[in-house]
Amino acid sequence: EIASCLVGSEMCIRDSLYTKSTLIENTNMVDYFEYSYRGNDVRMPYNDILYIETTGSSHKLRIVGKNFLKEFYGTITDIQEKDQQSKRFFSPHKSYLVNIGNIVDYEGAGKVMGPVVPMIAIPTTAGTGSEVTAFSVITDHSRNYKLTVVSNYLLPAYVILDPDLIATVPANTAAACGIDAMVHALEAYISKAASPFSDIFAREALRLIGGSIRDYVADRSNPAACESMMVGSLFAGIAFSHARLGNVHAMSHPVSAYFDVPHGVANAILLPTVVDFNKDAADPEKYRYIYGCISKDMGADINFTPDMLATEIRMLNYELGILPTLSDIGVTSDKFEQMADDAMKSGNIQCNPQFTMKNDILKLYEQAF
């Protein structure tokens, strides 16, 4: 999440003086960039401009061209206003400034206006799956809210999976991140938006993570377990990128935002309660498969019933050292109303197998408490 949060914001630091915060994307440019600020005029061919940077001065900008650098006076806000009003500076040639302003301006889908600085993602946990997703989850402390920025521009250009990088992760972090990856696969697998494509990745992720998470948390230096967890986490990321998630993630984000609880821990505690809530709406054969993946014997019980899955998940949490209830991790019930409101804002609610209203969310928080 942290790596993804930085992409597309004004946090891509180039050096101590300049922050590359704006790019100009030009196609078929035959006109000129013209801008006037307090009597200072700038005029140059669009085709010569690579991007515009903000500088250390609040009223000075810097144009970076193919063979030149030029500083000029002005503000990004002023340029944007003129672009919005007259459409004369950028729109006629599909040329525009992108990825400027406050990160909250990009909350939701489709608001990142153009390419970001190319990124090579190297995960150090297994994991969020951020290396293969178009989602950036960012905590807005002013609202106690975890917002999501969604754009294919946020996808890394390359991914490197190195199991050695997760071999020294503390046990509690390994457990929390591992459960998060498992929940990605599980919720994607039973999602209303699931497809044969997403199911392929979800099933393999569940098999890899379910078969290795206990060994990995017990001994992070186990190379086979590290490899299975890393690949499983990546596959889970692909799965939920195409099938979304469900109530667990919708509800866990407010838990983390209000009480600073690690995301994976919140997921783990809520998971058995939500799984039980969904048991009559989800595909029972998918529940059987999930149970077979995470049970110790790696085989589906011939007498399996859907309610057995929640019990098995609670046992897994216990074995991984994750506390069983929300109250155990410092959550207080006086925030449930606000948390339920925030949970209902999540698009994941719509993909949950069981139709869900705010009162259902409140009941689930109470049951997990």
Disulfide bonds with the S-S distance in Angstrom:
none
